[in-house]
Amino acid sequence: MYKFRLHGLVADMWPLIRIMQMTGFFLLDYHEDMSFGWTSIRAGYAGSISGLMVIQFALIFINLMKQSDDVNDLTANTITVLFFVHSLVKFFYFALRRGKFYRTLATWNNANSHPLFSENHSRHHATAVGSMRRLVMYVGIGIIISGFAWTIITFVGDSVHEIPDPENANETIFEEVPRLMLRSWYPWNALSGGGYVVSFVIQILWLFLALSHAMMMDTMFCCWLIYTCQQLVHLKEIMKPLMELSASLDTLVPHSAELFRAVSATTNNPITSGDGDGIRAIYSNQHDFSNFRLNTGALANINSGSVGPNGLTKKQEVLVRSAIKYWVERHKHVVRFVSNIGDTYGSALLLHMLISTVTLTLLAYQATKIEAANVYACTVIGYLVYTLAQVFLFCFFGNRLIEESSSVMEAAYSCQWYDGSEEAKTFIQIVCQQCQKAMSISGAKFFTVSLDLFASVLGAVVTYFMVLVQLN
């Protein structure tokens, strides 16, 4: 029986992954018991949740078709349908492309730190984990508050809607509707009795699941970007000590042993000894490590006590030269990780923006009919704020990725590269050339996820609203 061990991004994002498993995502891996029986049970649970989501959404859509005669009911029901399309799209998007999600989550399984910069890396790794888990907590609190607010507002005001008077075509009358969170058609009487209780329980369960499905996917995307940004900050901070270490290769540096302290960190604690045990953490695969084994290869044949003209032992020289390789390989790994994120989630972002654009346009139309602070006004504003918050969430972290990746070149140029070795100067030139274009996430190549995107969406909503006000 296969036993799963938490490591890498899966361990860092474990609370989020657990929530996604509990809410019915087809996240069938990452369990202690991966036997066929338990996997089948989990697949059955995810299938039951997907069936519930599809059936209830279909009932909401049937209600939309049955109440399509009145333009106000049609607009309101269309907004509700589009609002929850996000949930179904992301739920089944994950189910169909979970292989890509697994690949992205496994990107950092074998990534190791360099012994000279291990403290700095550990500090930023801890910062990333803390930020990701706080984001999951805040989003979870937001989902709970939104769900309860949606439920509470259901019991405020009259539960009626306007229909044409069957006896007088020029008049309208009010018809009582079930006091439920969502307008939906049911094949039973949902106005009272057992039918109402069953409908209410189904809707409150479906509501929390739908909100979770939409937001948890976006949260996973944002957590990936948080981790990426912290890796870039780590690379920027070790640039200066890397140049100081590199300068020691070509010239005699007084007290050169001081360079082999945790110079990239906030403390002055000495790092572990620079023997073969330390070099093992630099490389992430056997091929890279082959030249630095304990019993064979370069380090095994070097006398640790011999000191060169630059004041460094041979093993210290190996550590210094390997530091540049560590920086390059880590940056390449970050670039691959960002590429995997775009491939995994880019299409979902495109679908999200297309649906949100239509939803916000209809909400702008509904906002023009607000005349007082009532249930209708609270409902429209609630939809509007929640929809904009969804867009702002991934735009904010997408913009942060652009800013952090853009500042890598500035950090490289600002360090004392002119005092470094020749190979370090070449390294800085390559870094500046490679980092001229900022990393970013695109929505299937149609747009770049940034605050500029959010500003354009917000500006479009304001424009629609002002035009509709003038037309009225």
Secondary structure, DSSP 8 states (H G I E B T S, - for coil): -------HHHHHTHHHHHHHHHTT-S---S-S---HHHHHHHHHHHHHHHHHHHHHHHHHHHHHHHT-SSHHHHHHHHHHHHHHHHHHHHHHHHHHSHHHHHHHHTTTTT----TTSHHHHHHHHHHHHHHHHHHHHHHHHHHHHHHHHHHHHHTSS--EEEEEETTEEEEEEEEE----SS----SS--SSHHHHHHHHHHHHHHHHHHHHHHHHHHHHHHHHHHHHHHHHHHHHHTHHHHHHHHHHHHS--TTGGGGGB-TTSSS--B---SSHHHHTTT-SSHHHHGGG-SSSSTGGGS-TT-B-TTS-BHHHHHHHHHHHHHHHHHHHHHHHHHHHHHHHHHHHHHHHHHHHHHHHHHHHHHHTT--SSSHHHHHHHHHHHHHHHHHHHHHHHHHHHHHHHHHHHHHHHHS-GGGS-HHHHHHHHHHHHHTSS----BSTTS-B-SHHHHHHHHHHHHHHHHHHHHH-
